[in-house]
């Protein structure tokens, strides 16, 4: 499936795994996008509020 329940709050990127979202949060692309939006690019870790629970539940099925 192509469900991507882990979404970046600031960018238009979504990921299949929490690890990939974490990598993105540390990436130059993420920092650049945050800078463009006037957002300080932190935190570099993910929290549960960034998970699309419905998409994750469908992926587990």
CHARMM internal coordinates of N, CA and C (Angstrom, degrees):
IC EDIT
DIST 1 N 1 CA 1.4551
DIST 1 CA 1 C 1.5239
ANGL 1 N 1 CA 1 C 109.97
DIST 1 C 2 N 1.2966
ANGL 1 CA 1 C 2 N 114.37
DIHE 1 N 1 CA 1 C 2 N 161.15
DIST 2 N 2 CA 1.4601
ANGL 1 C 2 N 2 CA 119.33
DIHE 1 CA 1 C 2 N 2 CA -178.36
DIST 2 CA 2 C 1.5300
ANGL 2 N 2 CA 2 C 111.33
DIHE 1 C 2 N 2 CA 2 C -110.85
DIST 2 C 3 N 1.3316
ANGL 2 CA 2 C 3 N 117.26
DIHE 2 N 2 CA 2 C 3 N 29.33
DIST 3 N 3 CA 1.4596
ANGL 2 C 3 N 3 CA 120.72
DIHE 2 CA 2 C 3 N 3 CA 178.03
DIST 3 CA 3 C 1.5198
ANGL 3 N 3 CA 3 C 109.44
DIHE 2 C 3 N 3 CA 3 C -74.37
DIST 3 C 4 N 1.3032
ANGL 3 CA 3 C 4 N 116.14
DIHE 3 N 3 CA 3 C 4 N 137.68
DIST 4 N 4 CA 1.4567
ANGL 3 C 4 N 4 CA 122.18
DIHE 3 CA 3 C 4 N 4 CA -179.18
DIST 4 CA 4 C 1.5308
ANGL 4 N 4 CA 4 C 108.65
DIHE 3 C 4 N 4 CA 4 C -129.94
DIST 4 C 5 N 1.3384
ANGL 4 CA 4 C 5 N 116.67
DIHE 4 N 4 CA 4 C 5 N 84.89
DIST 5 N 5 CA 1.4654
ANGL 4 C 5 N 5 CA 120.46
DIHE 4 CA 4 C 5 N 5 CA -173.87
DIST 5 CA 5 C 1.5251
ANGL 5 N 5 CA 5 C 115.26
DIHE 4 C 5 N 5 CA 5 C -77.56
DIST 5 C 6 N 1.3147
ANGL 5 CA 5 C 6 N 118.01
DIHE 5 N 5 CA 5 C 6 N -12.46
DIST 6 N 6 CA 1.4666
ANGL 5 C 6 N 6 CA 120.97
DIHE 5 CA 5 C 6 N 6 CA -177.64
DIST 6 CA 6 C 1.5194
ANGL 6 N 6 CA 6 C 109.06
DIHE 5 C 6 N 6 CA 6 C -99.26
DIST 6 C 7 N 1.3228
ANGL 6 CA 6 C 7 N 116.51
DIHE 6 N 6 CA 6 C 7 N 106.00
DIST 7 N 7 CA 1.4621
ANGL 6 C 7 N 7 CA 121.77
DIHE 6 CA 6 C 7 N 7 CA -173.65
DIST 7 CA 7 C 1.5176
ANGL 7 N 7 CA 7 C 111.75
DIHE 6 C 7 N 7 CA 7 C -112.94
DIST 7 C 8 N 1.3328
ANGL 7 CA 7 C 8 N 114.89
DIHE 7 N 7 CA 7 C 8 N 140.58
DIST 8 N 8 CA 1.4590
ANGL 7 C 8 N 8 CA 120.71
DIHE 7 CA 7 C 8 N 8 CA 174.58
DIST 8 CA 8 C 1.5255
ANGL 8 N 8 CA 8 C 107.71
DIHE 7 C 8 N 8 CA 8 C -77.19
DIST 8 C 9 N 1.3224
ANGL 8 CA 8 C 9 N 116.65
DIHE 8 N 8 CA 8 C 9 N 132.62
DIST 9 N 9 CA 1.4641
ANGL 8 C 9 N 9 CA 121.17
DIHE 8 CA 8 C 9 N 9 CA -179.12
DIST 9 CA 9 C 1.5233
ANGL 9 N 9 CA 9 C 112.30
DIHE 8 C 9 N 9 CA 9 C -67.36
DIST 9 C 10 N 1.3209
ANGL 9 CA 9 C 10 N 117.45
DIHE 9 N 9 CA 9 C 10 N -25.08
DIST 10 N 10 CA 1.4546
ANGL 9 C 10 N 10 CA 120.85
DIHE 9 CA 9 C 10 N 10 CA -171.62
DIST 10 CA 10 C 1.5234
ANGL 10 N 10 CA 10 C 113.96
DIHE 9 C 10 N 10 CA 10 C -106.74
DIST 10 C 11 N 1.3100
ANGL 10 CA 10 C 11 N 117.35
DIHE 10 N 10 CA 10 C 11 N -29.96
DIST 11 N 11 CA 1.4640
ANGL 10 C 11 N 11 CA 121.60
DIHE 10 CA 10 C 11 N 11 CA -176.96
DIST 11 CA 11 C 1.5277
ANGL 11 N 11 CA 11 C 109.18
DIHE 10 C 11 N 11 CA 11 C -105.53
DIST 11 C 12 N 1.2900
ANGL 11 CA 11 C 12 N 116.19
DIHE 11 N 11 CA 11 C 12 N 174.94
DIST 12 N 12 CA 1.4620
ANGL 11 C 12 N 12 CA 119.76
DIHE 11 CA 11 C 12 N 12 CA 178.54
DIST 12 CA 12 C 1.5279
ANGL 12 N 12 CA 12 C 110.86
DIHE 11 C 12 N 12 CA 12 C -94.91
DIST 12 C 13 N 1.3172
ANGL 12 CA 12 C 13 N 117.22
DIHE 12 N 12 CA 12 C 13 N 25.65
DIST 13 N 13 CA 1.4539
ANGL 12 C 13 N 13 CA 121.33
DIHE 12 CA 12 C 13 N 13 CA -177.68
DIST 13 CA 13 C 1.5232
ANGL 13 N 13 CA 13 C 110.92
DIHE 12 C 13 N 13 CA 13 C -98.24
DIST 13 C 14 N 1.3405
ANGL 13 CA 13 C 14 N 115.32
DIHE 13 N 13 CA 13 C 14 N 145.61
DIST 14 N 14 CA 1.4584
ANGL 13 C 14 N 14 CA 122.16
DIHE 13 CA 13 C 14 N 14 CA 174.80
DIST 14 CA 14 C 1.5274
ANGL 14 N 14 CA 14 C 107.59
DIHE 13 C 14 N 14 CA 14 C -137.51
DIST 14 C 15 N 1.3310
ANGL 14 CA 14 C 15 N 115.94
DIHE 14 N 14 CA 14 C 15 N 151.59
DIST 15 N 15 CA 1.4535
ANGL 14 C 15 N 15 CA 120.48
DIHE 14 CA 14 C 15 N 15 CA -172.23
DIST 15 CA 15 C 1.5184
ANGL 15 N 15 CA 15 C 111.42
DIHE 14 C 15 N 15 CA 15 C -135.20
DIST 15 C 16 N 1.3299
ANGL 15 CA 15 C 16 N 115.63
DIHE 15 N 15 CA 15 C 16 N 155.86
DIST 16 N 16 CA 1.4570
ANGL 15 C 16 N 16 CA 121.53
DIHE 15 CA 15 C 16 N 16 CA 179.20
DIST 16 CA 16 C 1.5198
ANGL 16 N 16 CA 16 C 112.17
DIHE 15 C 16 N 16 CA 16 C -78.40
DIST 16 C 17 N 1.3310
ANGL 16 CA 16 C 17 N 117.24
DIHE 16 N 16 CA 16 C 17 N -28.14
DIST 17 N 17 CA 1.4635
ANGL 16 C 17 N 17 CA 119.90
DIHE 16 CA 16 C 17 N 17 CA -177.13
DIST 17 CA 17 C 1.5241
ANGL 17 N 17 CA 17 C 111.06
DIHE 16 C 17 N 17 CA 17 C -125.92
DIST 17 C 18 N 1.3235
ANGL 17 CA 17 C 18 N 115.52
DIHE 17 N 17 CA 17 C 18 N 153.59
DIST 18 N 18 CA 1.4599
ANGL 17 C 18 N 18 CA 121.22
DIHE 17 CA 17 C 18 N 18 CA 177.77
DIST 18 CA 18 C 1.5250
ANGL 18 N 18 CA 18 C 110.14
DIHE 17 C 18 N 18 CA 18 C -64.94
DIST 18 C 19 N 1.3283
ANGL 18 CA 18 C 19 N 116.46
DIHE 18 N 18 CA 18 C 19 N -33.78
DIST 19 N 19 CA 1.4569
ANGL 18 C 19 N 19 CA 120.62
DIHE 18 CA 18 C 19 N 19 CA 178.92
DIST 19 CA 19 C 1.5169
ANGL 19 N 19 CA 19 C 112.28
DIHE 18 C 19 N 19 CA 19 C -62.76
DIST 19 C 20 N 1.3257
ANGL 19 CA 19 C 20 N 116.34
DIHE 19 N 19 CA 19 C 20 N -40.43
DIST 20 N 20 CA 1.4656
ANGL 19 C 20 N 20 CA 119.65
DIHE 19 CA 19 C 20 N 20 CA 178.65
DIST 20 CA 20 C 1.5214
ANGL 20 N 20 CA 20 C 111.28
DIHE 19 C 20 N 20 CA 20 C -67.78
DIST 20 C 21 N 1.3278
ANGL 20 CA 20 C 21 N 117.41
DIHE 20 N 20 CA 20 C 21 N -36.80
DIST 21 N 21 CA 1.4643
ANGL 20 C 21 N 21 CA 120.07
DIHE 20 CA 20 C 21 N 21 CA 175.86
DIST 21 CA 21 C 1.5249
ANGL 21 N 21 CA 21 C 110.06
DIHE 20 C 21 N 21 CA 21 C -64.51
DIST 21 C 22 N 1.3248
ANGL 21 CA 21 C 22 N 116.56
DIHE 21 N 21 CA 21 C 22 N -41.30
DIST 22 N 22 CA 1.4615
ANGL 21 C 22 N 22 CA 120.34
DIHE 21 CA 21 C 22 N 22 CA 178.87
DIST 22 CA 22 C 1.5227
ANGL 22 N 22 CA 22 C 110.62
DIHE 21 C 22 N 22 CA 22 C -61.63
DIST 22 C 23 N 1.3402
ANGL 22 CA 22 C 23 N 117.32
DIHE 22 N 22 CA 22 C 23 N -43.25
DIST 23 N 23 CA 1.4710
ANGL 22 C 23 N 23 CA 120.95
DIHE 22 CA 22 C 23 N 23 CA 176.81
DIST 23 CA 23 C 1.5206
ANGL 23 N 23 CA 23 C 110.29
DIHE 22 C 23 N 23 CA 23 C -59.47
DIST 23 C 24 N 1.3340
ANGL 23 CA 23 C 24 N 116.24
DIHE 23 N 23 CA 23 C 24 N -43.52
DIST 24 N 24 CA 1.4639
ANGL 23 C 24 N 24 CA 120.86
DIHE 23 CA 23 C 24 N 24 CA 179.44
DIST 24 CA 24 C 1.5209
ANGL 24 N 24 CA 24 C 110.84
DIHE 23 C 24 N 24 CA 24 C -60.80
DIST 24 C 25 N 1.3369
ANGL 24 CA 24 C 25 N 116.78
DIHE 24 N 24 CA 24 C 25 N -42.52
DIST 25 N 25 CA 1.4630
ANGL 24 C 25 N 25 CA 120.90
DIHE 24 CA 24 C 25 N 25 CA -177.98
DIST 25 CA 25 C 1.5274
ANGL 25 N 25 CA 25 C 111.47
DIHE 24 C 25 N 25 CA 25 C -61.30
DIST 25 C 26 N 1.3177
ANGL 25 CA 25 C 26 N 116.92
DIHE 25 N 25 CA 25 C 26 N -23.90
DIST 26 N 26 CA 1.4617
ANGL 25 C 26 N 26 CA 122.21
DIHE 25 CA 25 C 26 N 26 CA 179.40
DIST 26 CA 26 C 1.5286
ANGL 26 N 26 CA 26 C 112.34
DIHE 25 C 26 N 26 CA 26 C -95.53
DIST 26 C 27 N 1.3323
ANGL 26 CA 26 C 27 N 117.38
DIHE 26 N 26 CA 26 C 27 N -3.87
DIST 27 N 27 CA 1.4622
ANGL 26 C 27 N 27 CA 121.46
DIHE 26 CA 26 C 27 N 27 CA -172.54
DIST 27 CA 27 C 1.5240
ANGL 27 N 27 CA 27 C 113.38
DIHE 26 C 27 N 27 CA 27 C -81.41
DIST 27 C 28 N 1.3262
ANGL 27 CA 27 C 28 N 114.46
DIHE 27 N 27 CA 27 C 28 N 161.83
DIST 28 N 28 CA 1.4619
ANGL 27 C 28 N 28 CA 121.03
DIHE 27 CA 27 C 28 N 28 CA 176.60
DIST 28 CA 28 C 1.5249
ANGL 28 N 28 CA 28 C 110.44
DIHE 27 C 28 N 28 CA 28 C -66.10
DIST 28 C 29 N 1.3264
ANGL 28 CA 28 C 29 N 117.50
DIHE 28 N 28 CA 28 C 29 N -35.50
DIST 29 N 29 CA 1.4669
ANGL 28 C 29 N 29 CA 121.10
DIHE 28 CA 28 C 29 N 29 CA -179.98
DIST 29 CA 29 C 1.5274
ANGL 29 N 29 CA 29 C 110.75
DIHE 28 C 29 N 29 CA 29 C -61.30
DIST 29 C 30 N 1.3229
ANGL 29 CA 29 C 30 N 116.46
DIHE 29 N 29 CA 29 C 30 N -42.46
DIST 30 N 30 CA 1.4627
ANGL 29 C 30 N 30 CA 120.95
DIHE 29 CA 29 C 30 N 30 CA 179.33
DIST 30 CA 30 C 1.5289
ANGL 30 N 30 CA 30 C 110.37
DIHE 29 C 30 N 30 CA 30 C -65.95
DIST 30 C 31 N 1.3101
ANGL 30 CA 30 C 31 N 116.36
DIHE 30 N 30 CA 30 C 31 N -45.99
DIST 31 N 31 CA 1.4652
ANGL 30 C 31 N 31 CA 120.36
DIHE 30 CA 30 C 31 N 31 CA -179.38
DIST 31 CA 31 C 1.5269
ANGL 31 N 31 CA 31 C 110.83
DIHE 30 C 31 N 31 CA 31 C -63.13
DIST 31 C 32 N 1.3286
ANGL 31 CA 31 C 32 N 116.58
DIHE 31 N 31 CA 31 C 32 N -38.63
DIST 32 N 32 CA 1.4671
ANGL 31 C 32 N 32 CA 120.42
DIHE 31 CA 31 C 32 N 32 CA 179.26
DIST 32 CA 32 C 1.5306
ANGL 32 N 32 CA 32 C 110.32
DIHE 31 C 32 N 32 CA 32 C -64.75
DIST 32 C 33 N 1.3314
ANGL 32 CA 32 C 33 N 116.77
DIHE 32 N 32 CA 32 C 33 N -45.90
DIST 33 N 33 CA 1.4597
ANGL 32 C 33 N 33 CA 120.97
DIHE 32 CA 32 C 33 N 33 CA -179.45
DIST 33 CA 33 C 1.5313
ANGL 33 N 33 CA 33 C 110.74
DIHE 32 C 33 N 33 CA 33 C -62.37
DIST 33 C 34 N 1.3210
ANGL 33 CA 33 C 34 N 116.89
DIHE 33 N 33 CA 33 C 34 N -42.90
DIST 34 N 34 CA 1.4632
ANGL 33 C 34 N 34 CA 120.61
DIHE 33 CA 33 C 34 N 34 CA 178.84
DIST 34 CA 34 C 1.5218
ANGL 34 N 34 CA 34 C 110.85
DIHE 33 C 34 N 34 CA 34 C -62.95
DIST 34 C 35 N 1.3223
ANGL 34 CA 34 C 35 N 116.30
DIHE 34 N 34 CA 34 C 35 N -41.65
DIST 35 N 35 CA 1.4602
ANGL 34 C 35 N 35 CA 120.82
DIHE 34 CA 34 C 35 N 35 CA 178.88
DIST 35 CA 35 C 1.5237
ANGL 35 N 35 CA 35 C 110.45
DIHE 34 C 35 N 35 CA 35 C -62.37
DIST 35 C 36 N 1.3386
ANGL 35 CA 35 C 36 N 116.81
DIHE 35 N 35 CA 35 C 36 N -42.45
DIST 36 N 36 CA 1.4660
ANGL 35 C 36 N 36 CA 121.15
DIHE 35 CA 35 C 36 N 36 CA 178.19
DIST 36 CA 36 C 1.5237
ANGL 36 N 36 CA 36 C 111.20
DIHE 35 C 36 N 36 CA 36 C -61.25
DIST 36 C 37 N 1.3262
ANGL 36 CA 36 C 37 N 116.59
DIHE 36 N 36 CA 36 C 37 N -35.98
DIST 37 N 37 CA 1.4649
ANGL 36 C 37 N 37 CA 121.45
DIHE 36 CA 36 C 37 N 37 CA -178.72
DIST 37 CA 37 C 1.5247
ANGL 37 N 37 CA 37 C 112.59
DIHE 36 C 37 N 37 CA 37 C -84.76
DIST 37 C 38 N 1.3267
ANGL 37 CA 37 C 38 N 116.48
DIHE 37 N 37 CA 37 C 38 N -4.35
DIST 38 N 38 CA 1.4575
ANGL 37 C 38 N 38 CA 120.47
DIHE 37 CA 37 C 38 N 38 CA -178.85
DIST 38 CA 38 C 1.5144
ANGL 38 N 38 CA 38 C 113.29
DIHE 37 C 38 N 38 CA 38 C 77.18
DIST 38 C 39 N 1.3260
ANGL 38 CA 38 C 39 N 116.15
DIHE 38 N 38 CA 38 C 39 N 24.32
DIST 39 N 39 CA 1.4596
ANGL 38 C 39 N 39 CA 122.25
DIHE 38 CA 38 C 39 N 39 CA -179.15
DIST 39 CA 39 C 1.5242
ANGL 39 N 39 CA 39 C 108.52
DIHE 38 C 39 N 39 CA 39 C -105.68
DIST 39 C 40 N 1.3139
ANGL 39 CA 39 C 40 N 116.69
DIHE 39 N 39 CA 39 C 40 N 137.63
DIST 40 N 40 CA 1.4632
ANGL 39 C 40 N 40 CA 120.14
DIHE 39 CA 39 C 40 N 40 CA 174.18
DIST 40 CA 40 C 1.5272
ANGL 40 N 40 CA 40 C 107.24
DIHE 39 C 40 N 40 CA 40 C -73.53
DIST 40 C 41 N 1.3258
ANGL 40 CA 40 C 41 N 118.24
DIHE 40 N 40 CA 40 C 41 N 121.94
DIST 41 N 41 CA 1.4708
ANGL 40 C 41 N 41 CA 121.40
DIHE 40 CA 40 C 41 N 41 CA -171.75
DIST 41 CA 41 C 1.5286
ANGL 41 N 41 CA 41 C 114.71
DIHE 40 C 41 N 41 CA 41 C -76.77
DIST 41 C 42 N 1.3088
ANGL 41 CA 41 C 42 N 116.84
DIHE 41 N 41 CA 41 C 42 N 64.68
DIST 42 N 42 CA 1.4552
ANGL 41 C 42 N 42 CA 122.90
DIHE 41 CA 41 C 42 N 42 CA 172.99
DIST 42 CA 42 C 1.5154
ANGL 42 N 42 CA 42 C 107.55
DIHE 41 C 42 N 42 CA 42 C -138.87
DIST 42 C 43 N 1.2634
ANGL 42 CA 42 C 43 N 123.37
DIHE 42 N 42 CA 42 C 43 N 153.87
DIST 43 N 43 CA 1.4500
ANGL 42 C 43 N 43 CA 128.22
DIHE 42 CA 42 C 43 N 43 CA 4.33
DIST 43 CA 43 C 1.5213
ANGL 43 N 43 CA 43 C 111.98
DIHE 42 C 43 N 43 CA 43 C -80.51
DIST 43 C 44 N 1.3106
ANGL 43 CA 43 C 44 N 115.94
DIHE 43 N 43 CA 43 C 44 N 165.34
DIST 44 N 44 CA 1.4593
ANGL 43 C 44 N 44 CA 120.42
DIHE 43 CA 43 C 44 N 44 CA 179.30
DIST 44 CA 44 C 1.5138
ANGL 44 N 44 CA 44 C 111.23
DIHE 43 C 44 N 44 CA 44 C -98.39
DIST 44 C 45 N 1.3233
ANGL 44 CA 44 C 45 N 117.68
DIHE 44 N 44 CA 44 C 45 N 7.40
DIST 45 N 45 CA 1.4545
ANGL 44 C 45 N 45 CA 121.33
DIHE 44 CA 44 C 45 N 45 CA 176.69
DIST 45 CA 45 C 1.5171
ANGL 45 N 45 CA 45 C 108.80
DIHE 44 C 45 N 45 CA 45 C -116.13
DIST 45 C 46 N 1.3058
ANGL 45 CA 45 C 46 N 115.31
DIHE 45 N 45 CA 45 C 46 N 165.80
DIST 46 N 46 CA 1.4563
ANGL 45 C 46 N 46 CA 120.13
DIHE 45 CA 45 C 46 N 46 CA 179.88
DIST 46 CA 46 C 1.5205
ANGL 46 N 46 CA 46 C 109.71
DIHE 45 C 46 N 46 CA 46 C -98.66
DIST 46 C 47 N 1.3063
ANGL 46 CA 46 C 47 N 115.19
DIHE 46 N 46 CA 46 C 47 N 157.33
DIST 47 N 47 CA 1.4553
ANGL 46 C 47 N 47 CA 119.91
DIHE 46 CA 46 C 47 N 47 CA 172.18
DIST 47 CA 47 C 1.5187
ANGL 47 N 47 CA 47 C 108.20
DIHE 46 C 47 N 47 CA 47 C -130.58
DIST 47 C 48 N 1.3102
ANGL 47 CA 47 C 48 N 116.97
DIHE 47 N 47 CA 47 C 48 N 170.83
DIST 48 N 48 CA 1.4548
ANGL 47 C 48 N 48 CA 121.09
DIHE 47 CA 47 C 48 N 48 CA -174.52
DIST 48 CA 48 C 1.5213
ANGL 48 N 48 CA 48 C 113.73
DIHE 47 C 48 N 48 CA 48 C -64.17
DIST 48 C 49 N 1.3214
ANGL 48 CA 48 C 49 N 118.43
DIHE 48 N 48 CA 48 C 49 N -18.38
DIST 49 N 49 CA 1.4583
ANGL 48 C 49 N 49 CA 120.03
DIHE 48 CA 48 C 49 N 49 CA -179.75
DIST 49 CA 49 C 1.5258
ANGL 49 N 49 CA 49 C 111.39
DIHE 48 C 49 N 49 CA 49 C -73.43
DIST 49 C 50 N 1.3245
ANGL 49 CA 49 C 50 N 117.72
DIHE 49 N 49 CA 49 C 50 N -11.26
DIST 50 N 50 CA 1.4567
ANGL 49 C 50 N 50 CA 121.14
DIHE 49 CA 49 C 50 N 50 CA -179.58
DIST 50 CA 50 C 1.5239
ANGL 50 N 50 CA 50 C 112.11
DIHE 49 C 50 N 50 CA 50 C -93.57
DIST 50 C 51 N 1.3167
ANGL 50 CA 50 C 51 N 117.48
DIHE 50 N 50 CA 50 C 51 N 3.54
DIST 51 N 51 CA 1.4520
ANGL 50 C 51 N 51 CA 121.76
DIHE 50 CA 50 C 51 N 51 CA -177.52
DIST 51 CA 51 C 1.5233
ANGL 51 N 51 CA 51 C 109.45
DIHE 50 C 51 N 51 CA 51 C -98.70
DIST 51 C 52 N 1.3084
ANGL 51 CA 51 C 52 N 116.07
DIHE 51 N 51 CA 51 C 52 N 129.65
DIST 52 N 52 CA 1.4524
ANGL 51 C 52 N 52 CA 121.63
DIHE 51 CA 51 C 52 N 52 CA 173.91
DIST 52 CA 52 C 1.5272
ANGL 52 N 52 CA 52 C 106.22
DIHE 51 C 52 N 52 CA 52 C -83.44
DIST 52 C 53 N 1.3163
ANGL 52 CA 52 C 53 N 116.55
DIHE 52 N 52 CA 52 C 53 N 96.00
DIST 53 N 53 CA 1.4625
ANGL 52 C 53 N 53 CA 122.20
DIHE 52 CA 52 C 53 N 53 CA -172.57
DIST 53 CA 53 C 1.5261
ANGL 53 N 53 CA 53 C 112.18
DIHE 52 C 53 N 53 CA 53 C -60.00
DIST 53 C 54 N 1.3078
ANGL 53 CA 53 C 54 N 117.85
DIHE 53 N 53 CA 53 C 54 N -38.56
DIST 54 N 54 CA 1.4618
ANGL 53 C 54 N 54 CA 120.95
DIHE 53 CA 53 C 54 N 54 CA -179.26
DIST 54 CA 54 C 1.5258
ANGL 54 N 54 CA 54 C 110.67
DIHE 53 C 54 N 54 CA 54 C -64.71
DIST 54 C 55 N 1.3275
ANGL 54 CA 54 C 55 N 117.22
DIHE 54 N 54 CA 54 C 55 N -45.41
DIST 55 N 55 CA 1.4613
ANGL 54 C 55 N 55 CA 120.84
DIHE 54 CA 54 C 55 N 55 CA 179.24
DIST 55 CA 55 C 1.5235
ANGL 55 N 55 CA 55 C 110.70
DIHE 54 C 55 N 55 CA 55 C -65.51
DIST 55 C 56 N 1.3226
ANGL 55 CA 55 C 56 N 116.88
DIHE 55 N 55 CA 55 C 56 N -37.73
DIST 56 N 56 CA 1.4591
ANGL 55 C 56 N 56 CA 120.80
DIHE 55 CA 55 C 56 N 56 CA 178.95
DIST 56 CA 56 C 1.5259
ANGL 56 N 56 CA 56 C 110.28
DIHE 55 C 56 N 56 CA 56 C -65.33
DIST 56 C 57 N 1.3121
ANGL 56 CA 56 C 57 N 117.99
DIHE 56 N 56 CA 56 C 57 N -41.37
DIST 57 N 57 CA 1.4613
ANGL 56 C 57 N 57 CA 121.72
DIHE 56 CA 56 C 57 N 57 CA 178.94
DIST 57 CA 57 C 1.5263
ANGL 57 N 57 CA 57 C 110.77
DIHE 56 C 57 N 57 CA 57 C -62.68
DIST 57 C 58 N 1.3320
ANGL 57 CA 57 C 58 N 117.48
DIHE 57 N 57 CA 57 C 58 N -40.29
DIST 58 N 58 CA 1.4630
ANGL 57 C 58 N 58 CA 121.10
DIHE 57 CA 57 C 58 N 58 CA 178.09
DIST 58 CA 58 C 1.5200
ANGL 58 N 58 CA 58 C 110.84
DIHE 57 C 58 N 58 CA 58 C -65.58
DIST 58 C 59 N 1.3234
ANGL 58 CA 58 C 59 N 116.98
DIHE 58 N 58 CA 58 C 59 N -36.48
DIST 59 N 59 CA 1.4559
ANGL 58 C 59 N 59 CA 121.35
DIHE 58 CA 58 C 59 N 59 CA -179.03
DIST 59 CA 59 C 1.5293
ANGL 59 N 59 CA 59 C 110.45
DIHE 58 C 59 N 59 CA 59 C -67.69
DIST 59 C 60 N 1.3164
ANGL 59 CA 59 C 60 N 117.28
DIHE 59 N 59 CA 59 C 60 N -34.80
DIST 60 N 60 CA 1.4618
ANGL 59 C 60 N 60 CA 121.85
DIHE 59 CA 59 C 60 N 60 CA -178.47
DIST 60 CA 60 C 1.5259
ANGL 60 N 60 CA 60 C 111.32
DIHE 59 C 60 N 60 CA 60 C -71.67
DIST 60 C 61 N 1.3187
ANGL 60 CA 60 C 61 N 117.99
DIHE 60 N 60 CA 60 C 61 N -30.88
DIST 61 N 61 CA 1.4755
ANGL 60 C 61 N 61 CA 122.38
DIHE 60 CA 60 C 61 N 61 CA -177.43
DIST 61 CA 61 C 1.4986
ANGL 61 N 61 CA 61 C 113.07
DIHE 60 C 61 N 61 CA 61 C -60.43
END
COOR INIT
IC SEED 1 N 1 CA 1 C
IC BUILD
